[in-house]
Amino acid sequence: MIDNLALAITHGLMALAVWVLLKRVDLNHEPSPHDRDAKGRRRGDPDFEEKDAHRA
């Protein structure tokens, strides 16, 4: 009985994790250098990368 309960709990948690991951909006999107961030700056812009590096 304990073995079946342990299997059911672990498989249920794995199924829940897969379901949550599949519902992600960005699952099938890879950012390109032409994408812009929330402030409208291009992500592939070298100035953008340098400015963020100095902030850290």
N, C-alpha and C positions, 0 to 999 in steps of 0.2 A: 504494500500500500504506500509506504514512504517513497519507494522508487518511482512509482507512477506519479505521485504528487510532485516530486522533485523534477521529473521530466516535464510534466505539464506546466509547472511554474517557469522553468528555464525556457522552454519552447514558446510559451506565451510572451515572455519578455523579449525574446528575439523577434517574434512576429510583430510586437508593438514597436520595436526599434526600426524594423524594416518599413513599417507603415508610416512612421513619423519621417523617416528619411525620404521616402518616395513622395511625400506631400510637400517637400521643400520646393520653393519657387525657383531657386537658383540651381537646381539639380542638373538641368540640361543647358546651362548657360556658362560659357567660358568668356571672361572679359577680354575684349580686344583693346589694342592701343588707341582706338578711336572712341572708346567709351569715355564718358565724363563722370566725374564724381558729383556729389550733392551741391558743390559750389560752382559747378560748370567748368572746372578745369579738366583738361585731357589727362588721362591716366598715363599715357605713353610719353608725355612731355618731360624732357630731362629737367627743366626748371621745377616742375611739380615734384619730381623725385628728390631733388636737392633740398627744396624748401622743407619737405616733410622729414628729411634726414636731420636737418638742423634743429627741428622742434623736439626731437626725441631726447 
